[in-house]
Amino acid sequence: MHIAIIGGGVAGLGVAYFLARSGYAVEVFEQAAELGGLAGTFDFDGFRVEKYYHFICRDDQPLLAMLADLGLAEEVDWKPGRMRFAFGSRLYPFETPWDLLRFEPLSFIDRLRFGAVVAWYRRRNNWRAYEQHTAREWLRARFGRAAFETIWAPLLELKFGRFASEVSAAWIWHRIHRLARSRDGLLGQEQLGFLRGGTDVLLSRLIAQLRERGVVLHTLARVDRILVEHGQVCGIHVEGEDRHYAAVVSTVPLPVLARILAEAPAEFLQYAQSIDYLAVLCVLLRLRQPLSDGFWINVHADGVPFTGLIEYTNLNPRTDAASPHLLYIPYYLAADDERLQWEDARIVADTVRGLRLLFPSFGPSLIAGVRVFRDRYAQAVCRRNFSRSVPDLRGPYPRLYLTDSTQLYPADRTISGMFGLAQDLARLVESDIPLHRGRPDSSATQTKMP
């Protein structure tokens, strides 16, 4: 039973791992030069560094289970997340209830209300009760107008732009819930995890395991078309030839899948192309010294073009004194935002301008290196009642399976979430196309449209 997997990010590698472990022959096709997708790493002046920042929360069980399976459980460390809030020209600690009580931009009553709401939703799991509301409506009603305008409104506006008024309350609820669940008790600090050596350690071990199990990994291999014969998927067209497989697994974003599955039912194509995705443009600076003692800094300051800063080395420190101090500045942008087309030098200059508004002593002399990364499909816009739009793991044809970050809703895209999807999908393939029980029942792989 040969299975083709389109996409060599975390989901694709995860599906390959679980299927190969069960005895399936698997090939992975990745169009980029390296595997890993948004979890990928690169050489930054002699150091392996993540293209994008990653951290682990206490409830990230699929990732923790995968690390244990790969023999990496002992490589995970935990420490306080050290959240900060830049309001105007001042930086406030924002990680414990005691910090909240000292947060001067809000009145004392609003501070108490904010803490009580977070504590309440820390233990509430019925997210479906919130998804009929927009995040704006829900946040304003729960936290009050002052807290909404001070804390939440700028984060929504800068991250989602013109979509800010449409985002589901269930999505923002999960952001609050996930971090609150990482606290050491109701009054403790958020404990965040990280992998010593970063995601490069995870990817290296995972790729080595895949190769040991006979998985064939293709890079610079763009799949042009998914082949359909007699009403079911039979393979892919890649590198100028047709290749036939017992099943095909797509782990690429839905709009990309729609392009390479042009023969799909019109209903599926229309649906796949209807979901809006934000792109991410991330500026990564290698600094000569830290900006602060914080890991995550939310920003509400006039003229600053980004919603937050991630001083990653303040969470995941390097033991080598010569190692870089890393600062990530992400921009989430609509597909037609002109900044996606800016040259790297221009976006870096605008970022430095924003940094100087927050840290007047900051200057180019503090920058030892810079990289800019872009990804077109980083964040789906999850509108009200988005659960009705989540696609099934089975595609629109028998023998076609798919994963997409929308299936994590109401959760955001995380490495842990994608590993969880990968395991669910692998189990589905094993059920539909068993290794040792004759021909698969193609009727079992009919999809249900959202």
C-alpha angles and dihedrals in degrees: 000000000000115000125194119209120198111209130034100217125112094289094049094046090045094052089047091051096051095043094046090049088057092051104263121139107238137189123189122204118199121176095204124079093248136038125241106068112205088357091056126125135210141192110271107187093317099325128099105235135174117252088219131023121262135184137171128239126203093252094053092109099155091057094044090049091050091050090051090049090052093048093251101112092108091055093069118098129186130210140153112291094224100213119196134187121214106206114176107317096335131088116216128192107243109176110093135041087251090058089050091054088057095047100120099191087074128056117250091254091051090049091054091047092050092052093046092052093050091048091050096051093043088079099034117098104171096105092160089073089066104041096084087067130070118243090245093055094044098045094047092049095046103037100028132244097283095052091044094052094042102042114011107033097061091046092052094044097049095042100042103024111185090005094059094102092051103052116119120251088223090063094053090042090060092052090056094042096049095053095039089054088058092064123111093241127318095302099034134098125271108262112210126189132220137181115244105245091019129250091321087078091053095045094046093051093043094049091047090052091049092053091047089055092051099255111157112223118200121190127186084029112134115193107219100184143003110230121232124188129171092356099307138084114262106170147309140279108233135155091006098306142085115246122190126217139171089241141357125220119199118202096167123107115282096251089054091049089051090056095053094040096054092151093061121120112284091240092060094045092050091049095047092051094045097069114095117222128194118224122223125225110186126190112204117196127192103211130199090219138008122272093211143341091259130104101201121027119187113203134217106164132128115257096012108127099204135065099220152356127227114204091193097182089062087067102030106032123195117230094212111087089216093056118116125260103230128213120182120198111185127195118195108204139179114249092254096048108127092220090074087068096046118114115253093251092057096050090046091051091051090048092051089050089055092047091053090055088058098035110027092191092057115112142158090268088072092059115092096173142352138202131178123206130188133192122182098207107041105130132019115220103240108204129188115305089010092158087079088062099049109117124232120251087242114077129225091274132048113264092028120108130177144193125194133167089248087073089067092066128168084026123074122242110283135159088246093052093050091051088051091052090047092056093047091051094047090053089051092052091048090052095047098039108029117191099228109026106083126253117359120247102247091195088068090066099058110127129229113224116230 
